[in-house]
Amino acid sequence: MSALPTVAGAFRSGFMASSRLSALPLLVLPRPTVQACCQRFLLKTSAPSQKLSSLPSSSFSTSYQTPSTQHYSPNFDTLYNTMEPFTYTQNPSRVIFGSGTLKQLPTELTRQNLSKPLLLTTPEQVSQGEMVQSLLTDFTVAGIFSQATMHTPTEVTDKALEYMKSTAADCLISIGGGSTIGLGKAMSIRTGLPHICIPTTYAGSEMTPILGETAAGVKKTRSDPKILPGTVVYDVDLTMTLPVGMSSTSGVNAIAHAVEALYATNANPVTSLLALEGIRALAIALPQIVASPQSPEARQLALYGAWLCGSCLGSVGMSLHHKLCHTLGGTFNLPHAQTHTIVLPHALAYNLPGLAPEVQKRLGDAFPESNGDPIRGLNVLLEKLGVEKALKAYGMKEEDVDKAADLAVANPYANPRKVERDGVREVIRRAWAGEPAKQDL
């Protein structure tokens, strides 16, 4: 029996048959997910970890065992007395998830009374744009704008807007990763046109009301509910050919959203449940993808985890890690997902002393082979994935470390540990050099 939990079974039971998946509210989770999350989030006991074998076999075809030797069991009287007040805002996006769901795109356009979409891609993904176009024979496709670029430069957005005006498009469809989705967000917030996303990576931008744009070498981020794409079509089939390297780095990029969601100033029980489930799903799926890139179960589990992690990024604030990655990427033109992958263990090592013991434990439990230490768990995961660990491999120079540190501390922002230049500089230096993350910052 495979050690990989087949979430496909959970989807069929908790949502509906994957061939008929339609819009899902954010909190309509598979039954095993809900039960597992309750076990993990609530109060700690000394009982051994229990498999979810009591669930019907149609819900989960293999057991899903938490990595730790302890689990959380519901004790609602104590929970009621100890739960802190919180605020939770649910983002109103429509999610269509499954295998072959791209075929539902014409129905989705009709549902929204849209008839003339402009398709957005990168230069490398024009063929995917043409594939989408071939599905829309009953519609007038306004065209394909294929110049989406990493870090969403405003000059590219301006060019895309000019092209859009010449076509009289009534909506935007972005297919690809963060670069294409970012362009769609930038155009949608400027024009008010509906935006439908078709993600082909695991980065999670499609689930957030956040837009990062680069102008004159400086990347700035803003958040607005109107930036959130209205519909997201997750088609597992589109990820089957995603190269292993990009699968790994975009997956770790998604994990970063969930990690920081757990210690956000506006963290809440709902987001924390999604974050833990998202981390676990990706930490299990990504090594499986490295070993077997064509595994549909691993690909489905990874995309499921990416959806959950992206939902976290869209619901709560982010801290040091995301600030560093936006600074490094926008200033030195470093690749987005790879930068997140390299920086994450070091940023977490910096913040770990500022985290509550319970948050530290949950993070440790979320990573297989962590032995309760989330830094070790991340280091082990990156070793399994075989990813690059040094920013210098992508062109960052050692003399850039000081400039990056100055920029990273220039404006105050929420973080569980006080942001101090010397410590932040050391985080950046270690990430530049490719050193293993250590808890000595």
N, C-alpha and C positions, 0 to 999 in steps of 0.2 A: 504493500500500500504506500502510495506517495506521501511524503511528509508535507507536501504543499497542500494547504487547505483549498479545496476547490470552491471558490466563492461563486462560481457559476451556479452551483446548486443553491446557494443562499439567495442569489438574485432570482432564480426561478420561483423559489418558494416565497420570498419576502416581497418581491415586486410583481413580476408576472413573467411569462415565458419571454426569454431574451429577444426573440424575433418580434415581439409585440410590445417592447418597452416604450412607454410614452412618458409624458412629463411627470417628474417626481418632485414633490416638495422636499426641501433639504433634509427634513427630519424623518422622512419615511424610510427607515433603515430595515435591512433584513432582520428577522427575528434573532438569528444567532449573534448578529452584531450587537443588538440591544442587550441580550443577556450577557455577552462577553463584556460589553462596556460597563454594565452595572456591576459585574464582579470586580472589574479593575478599578472603577472610580470610587466605590464606596469604601467602607471601613475595612482596615487590614485585620486579618485574623492569622492565627498560627496554623490553620488547617493546610494540608498539602494542596497543591494546584490540582484542580479537577478538570478533566476533559468535558467537553460539552456533548458527551455521548448520549445524554438524555434527550437531545433534540431529535426530531424525526430524520431519518436518513435522507429524505428528500430535501431537507434544509441544508445539511452539511454532509458531504459524502466522506469526509475524513475528520478526525478529531482536531480541534484547534486548541492547543495547550499553551498557556502563557509561559514566557521564558523563565519567570521566577519560580521559586518554590513556595510562594504564598499567593493568595488571591484575596480579592475583596468580596465580602458577602454582605448582602443588604442587612442593615440594622437601622430601620427607619426612625426609631425613637431617638437614637443617638445622632443620626444624621440631621434630624429636625433641629436638635439643640445646638449643633455645631456648624451648620452651613452658614457661610457668610452671604450677605446680600450681594446681588449682582444684577447687571443689566445685560440683556442679550438682544441684539438686533438681527433678525433673519433676513438675509438678502433675497429679493424676490426674483431669482432667475429660474428659468425652465430648463430642466436637464433631461435629455434623452440618452439613455445608456444601453449598450449591448453590442452584439455582433451583427454587422450588416445594417446598422441604424442609419447610415448615410442615405439609404434608399427612402427614408422618411422625409428628406429635405423638401421635395416638392409639396408634400402634404403640409409641412410646417409653413412654407411660404403662403400657401392657399389659406391656411388657418389665420394668418396675420394680414390677409388681403394685400400681399406684396406681389409685384409682377416684374420688376426690372432690377435685379440684383447686380451690384458690382462685386466681382470676385477679387480677393486680395491674396497674394502669395509672395514668397521670396523668389529671386531669380532661379534658385535651385529646385523650387517646387511648382514650377509652371505646369508640369504634367499633372499634378494633383488638381490644380485649378481647372485644367481642361477636362479631367475626369468628372469633376463637379458639374462643369458646363454641360457635359453629355447627358447628365441626369435631368437637366432642366429644359427639355425640348418643348414643353408647353409654356415656357416663359421667354421673355426677351432679356437675355443676358446683356447687361450694359457694357461689359468688357472685363478684361483681366488686367489688373494693375499688379505687376510682378516685381516691384522694386522695394518691398519691405526690407528693412535693415535693422540690425541689432541696435538696441538702446534707443530706438524710435527717434532718430534725428528730426528736428522740426522742418528742416529743408525738404526732406523726403515727404513728410506729411503735407507740406504746402504743394508740392508737385502732384501728390495724389488727389488733393482737393481740386486742383485745377482740372485734372483729368475727369474727376467725378462730375464736375459742373458741366463739362462738355457732353456727358452721356445722359444726363437727367435720370440717374439711378434713384430708386426709391428705397434702397436698403443696401447693407454691406454684408458680405459673407467672407470671413477670414478662415483660411485653412492652413494650418501649420503650427509652429510653436510660438514662443513669446514675441518674436520679432513681428510676425504677421498679426497676431492678436493685438499687440501694442499699437500697431498702425490703425487697425480697425477701431480701437478705443479712441485714439486721438482724433480720428475723423468723425466718429459718432458723437463725441462730446462737443465738437465744433459745429455740427450740422443738425443734430437731433435725429438722424436717420437710425432706424432699427439695426442692430448688429447681431448677427448669428455667427457663433464660433464653432469651428470644427477642429479641435486640438489633435495634433499628431505626435505630441511629446507629453511628458509628465510634469511640466513646469508649474502648471496651475494658474497662470495668469487669467484664464478664461472665467474663473470663479470670483474675481475680485473687482471692486470699484476703484482700483488703484491704477494710476498711469504714471510711468516714469518716462520723461522725455529729455533728450540731450540737445542743448543749444550752446554753441561756442565752447564746446569741450566740457560743459558742466551739465550733469544730470540732476534734474529736479523731479521730485515726486509729489503728486497731489492725489487727493481722494475725493470722490463725489459719487453719490448713488447713481447719477446719470451715466457714469462711465461703465458701470456693470453691464456686460452683454446680456441681452434679453433672453437668448436661447443658446444652450450649449449642446452640441451633438457629439457624444462620445461613441465612436465606433472602434471597437477593439481591432477590427480587421486593418484599420489604417496604421496601427502601431506595429504590425507584424514584421514590417521591413525596416523599422527604425533601427539604425546601427547600434550595436551593443554599447559602444562608447557613449553615444548620445543618450541611449536609454539609461545608462548608469548615472551620468551627470545630471540629466534633467530630473531623474528620480530623487537624487540627493537634494537637488534644488527644492523639490516639493517637500521633502523631509524637513528642510530648514524652516519652512513656513510653520509646520506643526510644532517643531521644537520651540520656536519663539512664542507661539501661541500659548504654550503651557505656562510661561512666566510673564505674559503681557499684563500691563496694569489693569486692563479691562477684561482679563481672563474670566471665564465663567464655566459652569459645569458642562454645558452643552458643547462648547468649543473644545474643552479639554477631552471629552469623550471622543470626539471626532479626531482630534490630534493624535491621541494614543493609538486609536485604531488605524489611522493613516500611516503612522510611523511603522507599526508592526507589519501592515500589509506590504509596504515597500521594502522593508528590511528583509522580509522573507522572499518577495518576488524578484528583486533585482539580481541576487546571486543566481537564482534559477534561470533568469533570462541570459546571464553570462554563460551558464552551462548549456542552456538549450534555448537559443533565440526564437525558435519557432513554436515554443510551447504556448498554446492558447490559454491554458490555465494561468500560467505565470503572467502573461500579457494582460489578461483580464484583471488579475489581482493587483498588478501594478497600476493600471488605469483607475481602478477603484480607489486605491490608496491616494493617487494623485488628486482625484476629485475631492476626497475628504480633506487632504492637506491644503488644497487651493481654497476650499470653503473656510478653513481656519484663517488664512491670510486675508480673506475678504470680510472677516467678522471682527477681528481684534487688531490692536496695534502691534507693530514690530519694533525691534530694539537694535542693539549694537550690530548683530550679524548683518541684517539687511542694510543698515546705514553704511557699513564698510563695503559691502558688495556694490551698492549703487555708486559710492565714491570711487572705488577702484575701476568698475566697469565704465562709468561715464567719463572719468578723467583720463584713463590710460587705454581706453578702448579694448579692455580685456573681455573675453567671451563670457557671457552671462552665466550659463549653467556651470561651466567649469570653475568660475570664480566662486560661486556659492559652494561647490563641492570642496574646494581647497580651504576656504575660510571657515566653514562651519565648525569643525572640531576645535579650532583655536578660539573662536569667538565663544563657544560654549565653555571651554576651559576657563576663559576669563570670567564669565558670568557665574560659573558654578558656585563659588563661595557665597554669592548673594542670593541663592535660591533656597527656598524652604526645604527642609529635609524630605518632606513628602513629595515635592516636585522632583527632587533629585532621584528619589526611589522610583517614581513612575517612569522617568526617563531611562533609568538603568534597566528597568524591567522590559521596556519597549524594544530594546535591541538584543537580538540573540547573541549569546556568547559574551555578554558584557560583564558577567559576574557582579551585577549590581552597579557597575561603573559606566555611566553613559559615554565618557570619553573613550574608554577602552572599547565599548561597543561600536562607536563610530570608527575608530581606528581599524578594528577588525573588519567592519563592513567595507571600508575603502580598500583594504588589502584584497578582499575577495573580489571586488569589482575591477581591480587593476587600473584604477584611474590615476591621472597625473596629480601630484601633490604639491607642485611648486608653481607659484605665479610667474617666476622668472622664465619658465618654459614657454610662456605665452607673450614674452617680450617686455615684461616689467623689469625695470632696472633697479639696482640696489639704491641708487640715489633718489628714486621715487618714493622710497619708504617714508622719509620725513615729510614730504609734501602730502602724501596720503594721510599720515597721522594728523597733520595740521588741519586738513579738510574735515576729517572724521570727528574732530572735537570742536569745530568752529561754531556749531549751533547746538544748543542743548536739546536733548530728547530723552524720553523715558527709557530707563534701563534698570534691571534689578541690582546692578552694582554701579557705583559711581564711575563715570567715564573719565579716566585720567590719561593724559597724553602718553606718559611713559609706558603704561601698561598696554594701551592701544597700539603704540608703536611696536612693541614686542610681539603682539599678535600679528601685525602686518609683516614684520620681519620674518617670523617663523613661517607664515604662509608663503612669503616670497621664496624662502630658502627650501621649502618642502620638508621641514622637520616634522616628526611625529608630535601630535598635540600632547601636552602634559599639564597636569594640575598644579603648576607651581607659579602661576602668574599672580 
